[in-house]
Every structure is written in structure tokens, then in C-alpha cells.
Amino acid sequence: MTPELTALTLAALLQVVQFTLMAVPANLELGPGKTLGPRDPERVGDLRAQVSVRTGRLYRALDNHFEGLILFGIACGVIAISGQSTPVTAACAWIYLIARVLYVPAYAFGWTPWRSYIWAAGFLATVIMLFAALV
């Protein structure tokens, strides 16, 4: 497996961890009456607005990872399928993964402006991989 695909697999497992970090407190805070039901907004309201500040941040960090993982997955897939893995693309893949790991506590604990810098590092690493696939 290429380093890029290894980093992608670990990023997917990080998403599982992030989901758990968000879901456990959200379920404890909201209770089974809300979390086990159909979650119709007109019946129970916006559940994200009903959780604690930290749980809300974990929810947004998870959503952000879903968004970032799409581009990163495309970059890793194109690099792997086209056989263009290089030390640069491998380093970018690891930078993305490290940035995503650091992003979770940065968002959860409100590390301003570091959260944005960490996000930018992962995004830039992904963009570099996409450009590397074209050359």
C-alpha cells in the first residue's frame, strides 16, 4: 500500500474516533428520547443547538473532517491509481493526517487562531497532492 493510502486509511479511522468523541457526549446530553427518535426538526428542534459548547465544537470538527476527507481521498486515489507516489506526496499525506489529528483538540478547546492554521496546513497539503498528480 502506498504511504498516501495508508494515511487515507488512518484518516478514515480518525473519523470513526471523532464520531465517537462527539456521539457519546451528545447522547448523554440529549437523552434517548431525542437521539433514538426520527430527529424531525419540527418535533425536537435543532439537536446541534441543544448540546454543550464543547460537544457542538466536536460536531463541527467532525463535519469539517467529512468535507476535508473528500478532497484528500480524491488526491490519494489519483496518486495511487496513477502510480505517482513520491516523497513529496507521501509527506503531504502525513501532514494532512497530523493536521487532522491536531485539529480535533484545537477545535474542541477553541485554540484561536491555531485551529485555522492547522486546518490550512491540511488543506494546503491536499492541494499540493492534487497539483502533483497533474504534473
C-alpha positions in Angstrom: 0.0 0.0 0.0 1.3 3.5 -0.8 2.0 5.9 2.0 -0.9 8.0 0.7 -3.4 5.2 1.0 -2.0 4.3 4.5 -2.6 7.9 5.6 -6.1 7.9 4.0 -7.0 4.7 5.9 -5.8 6.2 9.1 -7.7 9.4 8.4 -10.9 7.3 7.9 -10.2 5.6 11.3 -9.7 9.1 12.8 -13.1 10.0 11.6 -14.5 7.0 13.5 -12.7 8.2 16.6 -14.1 11.7 16.0 -17.6 10.4 15.6 -17.3 8.6 18.9 -15.9 11.6 20.7 -18.9 13.6 19.5 -21.6 11.0 19.7 -21.1 9.8 23.3 -21.4 13.2 25.0 -24.2 14.2 22.6 -26.2 11.1 23.5 -25.6 11.7 27.2 -26.6 15.4 26.9 -29.7 14.9 24.8 -31.0 11.7 26.2 -32.5 8.7 24.4 -35.9 10.4 23.8 -34.2 12.7 21.3 -31.3 10.6 19.9 -33.3 7.3 19.3 -36.2 9.1 17.6 -36.5 10.3 14.0 -35.0 13.6 14.9 -37.6 15.6 13.0 -36.5 19.3 13.4 -40.1 20.4 13.8 -40.6 18.0 16.7 -37.4 18.2 18.6 -35.7 21.3 17.2 -32.1 21.5 16.0 -30.2 19.0 18.1 -26.8 20.6 17.4 -28.0 23.8 19.2 -29.0 21.8 22.2 -25.6 20.2 23.1 -22.9 21.8 25.2 -20.3 24.2 23.6 -17.6 21.5 23.5 -19.9 18.8 22.1 -21.0 21.4 19.4 -17.4 22.0 18.5 -16.7 18.3 18.2 -19.8 18.0 15.9 -18.4 20.8 13.7 -14.9 19.3 13.7 -16.4 16.0 12.6 -18.4 17.8 9.8 -15.2 19.6 8.8 -13.3 16.3 8.5 -16.0 14.9 6.3 -15.5 17.8 4.0 -11.7 17.7 4.0 -11.7 13.9 3.6 -13.4 14.1 0.3 -10.6 16.1 -1.4 -7.9 14.2 0.4 -9.5 10.9 -0.7 -9.5 12.1 -4.3 -5.9 13.2 -4.0 -4.8 9.9 -2.5 -6.8 7.9 -5.0 -5.4 9.7 -8.0 -1.9 9.5 -6.8 -2.2 5.7 -6.0 -4.1 4.8 -9.2 -1.7 6.7 -11.5 1.4 5.4 -9.7 2.7 8.9 -8.9 3.6 8.4 -5.3 6.7 10.5 -4.5 8.4 11.6 -1.2 6.5 14.9 -1.7 3.1 13.4 -2.0 3.8 11.0 0.9 4.9 13.9 3.1 1.8 15.8 2.2 -0.4 12.8 3.1 1.2 12.6 6.5 1.0 16.3 7.0 -2.7 16.1 6.3 -3.2 13.3 8.8 -1.2 15.1 11.5 -3.1 18.3 10.9 -6.4 16.4 11.2 -5.4 14.8 14.5 -4.3 18.2 15.9 -7.5 19.8 14.5 -9.7 17.9 16.9 -8.4 19.3 20.2 -7.7 22.6 18.5 -11.4 22.9 17.7 -12.7 21.3 20.9 -10.7 23.6 23.1 -11.0 26.7 21.0 -7.4 27.2 20.1 -7.6 30.5 18.3 -6.0 31.2 15.8 -4.2 27.9 15.8 -7.2 25.9 14.7 -7.3 27.8 11.5 -3.6 27.4 10.9 -3.8 23.7 11.5 -6.8 23.4 9.1 -4.8 25.4 6.5 -1.8 23.1 6.7 -4.0 20.0 6.0 -5.8 21.8 3.1 -2.5 23.1 1.6 -1.0 19.5 1.8 -4.1 18.2 -0.1 -3.9 20.9 -2.8 -0.2 20.2 -3.3 -1.0 16.5 -3.8 -3.7 17.3 -6.3 -1.3 19.5 -8.3 1.4 16.8 -8.1 -1.0 14.4 -9.7 -1.3 16.7 -12.7 2.5 17.0 -13.3 
